[in-house]
Amino acid sequence: MTIGKPLSDHEFGSQDTDLKLSVVETCLSTFTKALRRKWPRLWYIDAFAGTGSRTVRVAARGGDLFDEPVP
Protein backbone atom coordinates (compact mmCIF):
# COMPACT_ATOMS: atom_id res chain seq x y z
CA MET A 1 0.00 0.00 0.00
CA THR A 2 1.34 3.41 -0.91
CA ILE A 3 1.59 5.95 1.90
CA GLY A 4 -1.14 8.55 1.57
CA LYS A 5 -3.27 6.42 -0.75
CA PRO A 6 -6.82 6.03 0.57
CA LEU A 7 -7.96 2.48 1.28
CA SER A 8 -10.98 2.94 -0.97
CA ASP A 9 -8.62 3.00 -3.97
CA HIS A 10 -7.16 -0.39 -3.11
CA GLU A 11 -8.51 -3.31 -5.13
CA PHE A 12 -8.81 -6.74 -3.60
CA GLY A 13 -8.51 -10.13 -5.23
CA SER A 14 -8.15 -11.43 -8.75
CA GLN A 15 -8.89 -14.59 -10.69
CA ASP A 16 -6.16 -16.20 -8.58
CA THR A 17 -8.34 -15.51 -5.54
CA ASP A 18 -11.20 -17.51 -7.07
CA LEU A 19 -8.85 -20.41 -7.79
CA LYS A 20 -7.36 -20.32 -4.28
CA LEU A 21 -10.80 -20.30 -2.65
CA SER A 22 -11.91 -23.23 -4.80
CA VAL A 23 -8.86 -25.27 -3.77
CA VAL A 24 -9.26 -24.33 -0.09
CA GLU A 25 -12.96 -25.27 -0.18
CA THR A 26 -12.14 -28.70 -1.63
CA CYS A 27 -9.35 -29.33 0.89
CA LEU A 28 -11.44 -28.28 3.90
CA SER A 29 -14.40 -30.35 2.75
CA THR A 30 -12.22 -33.45 2.41
CA PHE A 31 -10.48 -32.76 5.72
CA THR A 32 -13.82 -32.34 7.49
CA LYS A 33 -15.18 -35.61 6.10
CA ALA A 34 -12.03 -37.45 7.18
CA LEU A 35 -12.22 -36.14 10.76
CA ARG A 36 -15.99 -36.18 11.23
CA ARG A 37 -15.95 -39.39 13.32
CA LYS A 38 -13.15 -38.14 15.58
CA TRP A 39 -14.65 -34.70 16.36
CA PRO A 40 -18.33 -33.89 15.89
CA ARG A 41 -17.61 -30.17 15.46
CA LEU A 42 -14.66 -28.52 13.75
CA TRP A 43 -13.84 -24.83 13.62
CA TYR A 44 -11.60 -23.19 11.05
CA ILE A 45 -9.94 -19.86 11.63
CA ASP A 46 -8.39 -18.05 8.68
CA ALA A 47 -5.88 -15.70 10.27
CA PHE A 48 -5.05 -14.25 6.85
CA ALA A 49 -8.61 -13.68 5.65
CA GLY A 50 -9.35 -10.56 3.66
CA THR A 51 -12.48 -8.47 3.44
CA GLY A 52 -14.56 -11.11 1.70
CA SER A 53 -15.08 -8.95 -1.36
CA ARG A 54 -13.09 -8.42 -4.51
CA THR A 55 -13.04 -6.00 -7.40
CA VAL A 56 -13.83 -7.67 -10.72
CA ARG A 57 -12.30 -5.94 -13.70
CA VAL A 58 -13.24 -6.74 -17.27
CA ALA A 59 -12.14 -5.01 -20.44
CA ALA A 60 -14.65 -2.65 -22.04
CA ARG A 61 -16.09 -4.01 -25.25
CA GLY A 62 -18.84 -3.27 -27.67
CA GLY A 63 -21.94 -5.39 -27.90
CA ASP A 64 -22.80 -7.79 -30.67
CA LEU A 65 -25.73 -9.98 -31.63
CA PHE A 66 -25.34 -12.22 -28.54
CA ASP A 67 -23.64 -10.08 -25.86
CA GLU A 68 -24.48 -6.69 -24.45
CA PRO A 69 -21.75 -4.03 -24.40
CA VAL A 70 -19.57 -3.72 -21.31
CA PRO A 71 -18.77 -0.08 -20.39
Beta strands, then each sheet from edge to edge (+ up, - down):
end
